[in-house]
């Protein structure tokens, strides 16, 4: 169950990090409300997952999902550059996330 919570927390991190782009410095009400709600929900799920999982693993996986997801959405949806180097390093992040999960002992 902790891994499922952590995965959802990571997806919410992708959502709120992309959402920050649309808040325009937290000057737009509804994008700001949704972004802050996403931050809170993501943190709460991370906290729940870390009750069972080692914090280093939980935090590393959470950040990895968020960073890889935000970069991927940025390239696929927001028109950010999709260079070979960026794609390589996103893949490297995902390998690290899988490695943390595989070596967590849970």
Buried (B, 14 or more C-beta within 10 A) or exposed (E): EBBEBBBBBBBBBBBBBBBBEEBEEEEEEEBBEBBBBBBEBBBEBBEBBBEEBBEEBBBBBBBBBBBBBBBBBBBEEEEBEEEEEBEEBBEEBBEBBEBBBEEBEE
